[in-house]
Amino acid sequence: MRLFAAVLPPDTVAGELAAEVARLKRLPGADRLRWTGRPGWHFTLAFYGEVADDLVPGLSDRLSRAAARTDPFTLAVAGGGQFGHGRALWAGASGDLETLRLLAGRTEAAARKAGLPMEEHRRYKAHLTLARSRDAVDVHPYVTGLAEFTTRTWTVGDLALVRSNLPRSGVPGEQPRYEAVAHWALGAAG
């Protein structure tokens, strides 16, 4: 199964983000982007790709330990940016980004120790994908629109293992489906 570790925003924060996305979608040219809906909003910590069923229990055990060793921390969705010259528009984060990066590193290390081949390590960049495009799109108006945006702050209390089900219908614009298959409380080490 296709898996990744993530921090999921609570419904109250997702509601604030949904209102901002609705505002951005009214800007000229917004129809050139494929907008990610609420089920796809998450801060990916480590992407694992296809994981063999026999590796999932070991990965889960190590993610449980990573969560237990990480104290709860505060986070908010704030600001935004782009990757790939307009191919991805994202919202950023504010709050205890140091702990978020620490948790991302621990989820990556958990995968390596569980036997998953991981790509070369890159510095973690907290982002929540809002929209994508196959072609380069001028997303500067959207990035500018996000510059002053911030949601309420929440306390991140758990780590999620999320399954990504890629579209198979061939219908244009169909989004992947995401399903949290496990959650571990942060700071549960005792």
BELJO-V818806 format. One record per residue. N is the residue number from 1. RES is the residue in three letters. NEAR is the number of other ideal C-beta (glycine too) atoms within 8 Angstrom. Layout:
n: <N/N>
res: <RES/RES>
near: <NEAR/NEAR>
This chain:
n: <1/2/3/4/5/6/7/8/9/10/11/12/13/14/15/16/17/18/19/20/21/22/23/24/25/26/27/28/29/30/31/32/33/34/35/36/37/38/39/40/41/42/43/44/45/46/47/48/49/50/51/52/53/54/55/56/57/58/59/60/61/62/63/64/65/66/67/68/69/70/71/72/73/74/75/76/77/78/79/80/81/82/83/84/85/86/87/88/89/90/91/92/93/94/95/96/97/98/99/100/101/102/103/104/105/106/107/108/109/110/111/112/113/114/115/116/117/118/119/120/121/122/123/124/125/126/127/128/129/130/131/132/133/134/135/136/137/138/139/140/141/142/143/144/145/146/147/148/149/150/151/152/153/154/155/156/157/158/159/160/161/162/163/164/165/166/167/168/169/170/171/172/173/174/175/176/177/178/179/180/181/182/183/184/185/186/187/188/189/190>
res: <MET/ARG/LEU/PHE/ALA/ALA/VAL/LEU/PRO/PRO/ASP/THR/VAL/ALA/GLY/GLU/LEU/ALA/ALA/GLU/VAL/ALA/ARG/LEU/LYS/ARG/LEU/PRO/GLY/ALA/ASP/ARG/LEU/ARG/TRP/THR/GLY/ARG/PRO/GLY/TRP/HIS/PHE/THR/LEU/ALA/PHE/TYR/GLY/GLU/VAL/ALA/ASP/ASP/LEU/VAL/PRO/GLY/LEU/SER/ASP/ARG/LEU/SER/ARG/ALA/ALA/ALA/ARG/THR/ASP/PRO/PHE/THR/LEU/ALA/VAL/ALA/GLY/GLY/GLY/GLN/PHE/GLY/HIS/GLY/ARG/ALA/LEU/TRP/ALA/GLY/ALA/SER/GLY/ASP/LEU/GLU/THR/LEU/ARG/LEU/LEU/ALA/GLY/ARG/THR/GLU/ALA/ALA/ALA/ARG/LYS/ALA/GLY/LEU/PRO/MET/GLU/GLU/HIS/ARG/ARG/TYR/LYS/ALA/HIS/LEU/THR/LEU/ALA/ARG/SER/ARG/ASP/ALA/VAL/ASP/VAL/HIS/PRO/TYR/VAL/THR/GLY/LEU/ALA/GLU/PHE/THR/THR/ARG/THR/TRP/THR/VAL/GLY/ASP/LEU/ALA/LEU/VAL/ARG/SER/ASN/LEU/PRO/ARG/SER/GLY/VAL/PRO/GLY/GLU/GLN/PRO/ARG/TYR/GLU/ALA/VAL/ALA/HIS/TRP/ALA/LEU/GLY/ALA/ALA/GLY>
near: <7/11/14/12/14/12/12/10/13/7/5/8/13/11/8/11/14/9/8/11/10/8/9/12/8/6/10/4/9/11/4/7/12/8/9/10/7/6/7/10/13/12/13/8/14/12/5/13/6/6/12/6/6/5/11/11/7/9/16/10/9/13/15/9/9/15/15/13/7/13/6/7/12/9/15/13/14/10/10/14/10/12/7/7/5/11/12/11/14/12/14/13/14/9/10/8/9/6/10/18/10/9/15/11/9/11/14/12/10/15/13/9/7/11/6/10/2/9/4/3/5/5/3/9/4/10/11/14/11/13/12/10/12/4/6/8/10/7/11/6/10/14/12/7/11/14/8/4/12/8/11/7/8/11/8/11/6/9/16/12/15/14/11/10/8/6/8/4/5/5/6/3/5/7/10/8/7/11/7/10/7/8/8/12/9/15/9/8/5/3>
